Amino acid sequence: MATQYPQEDHVSPRLDHLHDTQYFDLAHLAQACGQPPEWILQLLEYEILTARPDHRIHQFFAEDLARAQRAYRLQRDFEASLAAVAMMMDLIDEIQQLRLQIQHHH
């Protein structure tokens, strides 16, 4: 029987106290997202979380937590595959970059 993980909406913990040098390991990131560690590994496989060197493969930072939680919400809300979530995240990232470019030109 598969383990059931909570399907509640996960609110990001306060991230302002996390410094760039502090990180989560795989188990803690998965726990923060309410998902199994295998789901986090799939986020890496689909490049939803940015690639990292092998010696840091299981070090995750506040930005990774925010991206993983966003991916979870997109997957849940749209009943989307991780491939679709990866595409949505790429489009969201591109829109944010374009908005920054527009702001710099005004």
C-alpha positions as CSV (number, residue, x, y, z in Angstrom):
1,M,0.0,0.0,0.0
2,A,1.4,3.4,-1.0
3,T,2.1,5.9,1.7
4,Q,-0.4,8.8,1.8
5,Y,1.0,12.3,2.0
6,P,-1.0,15.3,3.1
7,Q,-2.9,17.0,0.3
8,E,-3.3,20.3,2.2
9,D,-2.1,23.6,0.9
10,H,1.5,24.1,2.1
11,V,2.2,27.6,3.1
12,S,5.9,28.5,2.8
13,P,7.6,28.7,6.1
14,R,9.1,32.1,6.9
15,L,12.1,32.2,4.7
16,D,13.5,35.5,5.7
17,H,15.5,33.9,8.5
18,L,17.3,31.6,6.1
19,H,20.7,32.7,4.9
20,D,22.1,31.8,1.5
21,T,24.5,29.4,3.2
22,Q,21.9,27.5,5.1
23,Y,20.4,24.5,3.3
24,F,17.9,21.7,3.5
25,D,18.8,18.1,2.9
26,L,16.5,15.9,0.7
27,A,14.4,14.6,3.6
28,H,13.8,18.0,5.1
29,L,12.9,19.6,1.7
30,A,10.5,16.7,1.0
31,Q,8.9,17.1,4.5
32,A,8.5,20.9,4.0
33,C,6.7,20.2,0.8
34,G,4.6,17.3,2.2
35,Q,5.9,15.0,-0.5
36,P,8.1,11.9,-0.5
37,P,11.8,12.3,-1.3
38,E,11.3,10.6,-4.7
39,W,9.0,13.5,-5.7
40,I,11.9,16.0,-5.0
41,L,14.2,13.8,-7.1
42,Q,11.7,14.0,-10.0
43,L,11.8,17.8,-9.7
44,L,15.5,17.5,-10.4
45,E,15.0,15.1,-13.2
46,Y,12.5,17.4,-14.9
47,E,14.7,20.4,-14.2
48,I,12.1,22.1,-12.1
49,L,14.8,22.5,-9.5
50,T,18.1,23.7,-10.9
51,A,20.8,21.3,-11.6
52,R,23.6,21.2,-9.1
53,P,27.0,19.5,-8.9
54,D,27.1,15.9,-7.7
55,H,28.7,16.8,-4.4
56,R,25.7,19.1,-3.7
57,I,23.0,17.0,-5.3
58,H,21.0,16.9,-2.0
59,Q,21.6,20.4,-0.8
60,F,18.6,22.6,-1.3
61,F,18.2,26.3,-0.4
62,A,15.2,28.6,0.3
63,E,14.8,29.3,-3.4
64,D,14.5,25.5,-4.0
65,L,11.8,25.3,-1.4
66,A,9.8,28.1,-2.9
67,R,10.1,26.5,-6.4
68,A,9.2,23.0,-5.1
69,Q,6.1,24.4,-3.3
70,R,5.1,26.3,-6.4
71,A,5.5,23.1,-8.5
72,Y,3.4,21.2,-5.9
73,R,0.6,23.8,-6.2
74,L,0.6,23.8,-10.0
75,Q,0.6,20.0,-10.1
76,R,-2.3,19.8,-7.6
77,D,-4.4,22.7,-8.9
78,F,-4.1,21.7,-12.6
79,E,-3.8,17.9,-12.0
80,A,-0.7,18.3,-14.2
81,S,2.1,15.9,-14.9
82,L,5.6,17.0,-13.9
83,A,6.5,17.5,-17.6
84,A,3.6,20.0,-17.8
85,V,4.6,21.6,-14.5
86,A,8.2,22.0,-15.8
87,M,6.8,23.8,-18.9
88,M,4.5,26.1,-16.8
89,M,7.5,26.9,-14.5
90,D,9.6,27.8,-17.5
91,L,6.9,30.1,-18.8
92,I,6.4,31.8,-15.5
93,D,10.2,32.3,-15.2
94,E,10.3,33.8,-18.7
95,I,7.4,36.2,-17.9
96,Q,9.2,37.3,-14.8
97,Q,12.3,38.0,-16.7
98,L,10.4,39.9,-19.4
99,R,8.7,42.0,-16.7
100,L,12.1,42.9,-15.2
101,Q,13.4,43.9,-18.7
102,I,10.4,46.1,-19.2
103,Q,10.8,47.8,-15.8
104,H,14.5,48.5,-16.6
105,H,13.5,50.2,-19.9
106,H,11.0,52.6,-18.2
